[in-house]
């Protein structure tokens, strides 16, 4: 399961790497979040008895189209679409939508409330099952804007986050409390 989830999370990087065959690598304005924390789930044979907490690793990659426009640099909301995976005692992965409300904005720093929804995929009883996931968290980042340079355009950022995530797949319910680092990269190209 871990290799499938890692492969599913890495597909955007493979796609953009394949573009390199034309001597042009293009990375859309995106956010990469890497976190760690604790996770617990119900036992699969008896959904009423929880398992002991275990370590969790979280990897999320989302594309943020609003990061291209300097005119909305001081916006109150942001949206993204991407793919995420959580490796814990029970591994889940899948496509997700992300929304963020920036409740505080300074000249170079901003803080926001992040919410996401996910179509979750997990191995349950050796069968691939689909379910749903949701997360709520807080994000603090140092951000700026790169304007019309030859190889990059858009928002950049580096920050930290904390998130509570719940995933439910065919009777399996996983709760994770995560904290980590996130980076935003502008639209970038290399030739």
C-alpha positions in Angstrom: 0.0 0.0 0.0 2.8 2.4 0.8 4.3 2.1 -2.6 0.9 2.7 -4.3 0.2 5.7 -2.2 3.7 7.1 -2.8 3.4 6.5 -6.6 -0.1 8.2 -6.6 1.3 11.2 -4.7 4.3 11.5 -7.0 2.4 11.4 -10.3 2.4 15.2 -10.8 6.2 15.2 -10.5 6.5 12.4 -13.0 4.2 14.2 -15.4 6.2 17.5 -15.2 9.4 15.5 -15.5 8.1 13.9 -18.7 7.6 17.4 -20.1 11.4 17.7 -19.8 11.7 15.4 -22.8 10.9 18.6 -24.8 13.7 20.5 -23.0 11.0 22.5 -21.2 10.1 21.7 -17.6 7.1 23.6 -16.2 5.9 23.5 -12.6 2.5 25.2 -11.9 2.1 27.5 -8.9 1.7 24.9 -6.2 2.0 24.1 -2.5 3.9 21.1 -1.1 3.2 20.2 2.5 5.2 17.6 4.4 4.1 16.7 8.0 4.3 14.2 10.8 2.3 13.4 13.8 0.1 10.8 15.5 -2.7 8.7 14.1 -5.3 6.4 15.5 -8.0 4.2 13.9 -10.7 1.7 14.8 -9.7 -1.9 14.7 -11.0 -3.5 11.4 -12.5 -6.5 13.1 -14.5 -4.5 15.7 -15.2 -0.9 14.7 -15.9 0.1 18.4 -12.4 -0.6 19.7 -9.7 1.9 18.9 -6.1 1.0 18.1 -3.2 2.5 20.0 -1.9 5.7 18.4 0.9 5.3 15.9 3.2 7.7 14.1 2.0 9.3 10.9 3.6 10.9 7.8 1.7 13.2 5.5 2.5 14.4 2.0 0.3 16.8 0.0 0.7 18.6 -3.3 -1.8 21.1 -4.6 -2.0 23.5 -7.5 -3.1 27.1 -6.7 -4.1 29.1 -9.8 -4.7 32.3 -7.8 -1.0 32.5 -7.0 -0.4 33.7 -10.5 -2.1 37.1 -10.2 -0.3 39.9 -8.3 -3.6 41.8 -8.3 -5.0 39.3 -5.8 -1.9 39.0 -3.7 -3.7 40.4 -0.6 -6.7 38.2 -1.1 -8.6 36.7 1.8 -9.1 33.2 0.3 -7.1 30.7 -1.7 -8.2 27.5 -3.4 -6.2 24.5 -4.6 -6.6 21.1 -6.1 -4.2 18.2 -5.8 -3.3 14.8 -4.3 -2.4 13.8 -0.8 -1.4 10.7 1.2 -1.1 9.8 4.9 1.1 6.9 5.9 0.2 5.6 9.4 -1.0 2.3 10.7 -3.7 2.5 8.0 -2.5 4.3 4.8 -4.8 6.5 2.8 -4.4 8.6 -0.3 -6.5 10.4 -2.9 -7.3 13.6 -4.8 -8.4 16.6 -2.7 -9.7 20.1 -2.8 -8.3 22.7 -0.5 -9.6 26.1 0.6 -7.9 28.6 2.9 -9.2 31.8 4.6 -6.4 34.2 5.5 -7.7 35.8 8.8 -4.4 37.8 9.2 -2.2 39.3 6.5 0.9 41.4 7.0 3.4 42.7 4.5 5.3 39.4 4.4 3.5 37.1 6.7 0.0 35.7 6.7 -2.0 33.2 8.8 -5.0 31.2 7.6 -7.6 28.6 8.4 -7.3 25.7 6.0 -10.0 23.2 5.2 -9.8 20.3 2.7 -12.0 17.4 1.4 -10.6 14.3 -0.1 -11.7 11.2 -2.0 -9.8 8.7 0.1 -8.5 5.4 -1.1 -7.3 2.6 1.3 -6.7 -1.1 1.4 -9.5 -2.6 3.6 -9.4 -6.4 4.0 -6.9 -6.6 1.1 -9.4 -4.8 -1.2 -9.0 -1.3 -2.6 -11.9 0.8 -1.2 -13.0 4.4 -1.6 -14.3 6.7 1.1 -13.9 10.3 2.1 -11.6 12.5 4.2 -11.7 16.0 5.6 -9.2 18.1 7.4 -9.1 21.4 9.3 -6.0 23.3 10.3 -4.1 26.5 10.7 -1.3 27.7 8.5 1.3 30.4 9.1 3.6 31.4 6.2 6.1 34.0 5.0 5.2 34.8 1.5 6.1 37.1 -1.4 5.6 37.5 -5.1 8.1 37.0 -8.0 7.2 39.3 -10.9 7.8 38.5 -14.5 11.3 37.0 -14.3 12.4 34.8 -17.1 11.9 31.5 -15.3 9.4 32.2 -12.5 6.2 34.2 -11.9 3.8 34.1 -8.9 3.7 33.6 -5.2 6.3 31.9 -3.2 6.1 31.0 0.5 7.5 29.0 3.4 5.5 28.2 6.5 4.3 25.8 9.1 1.0 24.2 9.7 -1.0 22.0 12.1 -4.0 19.9 10.9 -6.6 17.5 12.3 -7.6 14.9 9.6 -10.4 12.4 9.6 -10.7 9.7 6.9 -13.4 7.1 6.6 -13.2 4.2 4.2 -15.6 1.2 4.3 -15.9 1.1 8.1 -12.3 2.1 8.8 -12.0 5.5 10.5 -8.6 7.1 10.8 -7.9 10.3 12.9 -4.6 12.1 12.5 -3.1 15.1 14.3 -0.3 16.5 12.1 2.2 19.3 12.1 4.7 20.2 9.4 6.2 22.5 6.9 4.7 23.8 3.7 6.3 25.6 0.7 4.7 27.5 -2.2 6.5 27.6 -5.5 5.6 30.0 -8.3 5.0 29.1 -11.9 8.5 28.0 -12.9 10.0 26.8 -16.1 13.5 25.7 -17.1 14.9 25.0 -20.5 
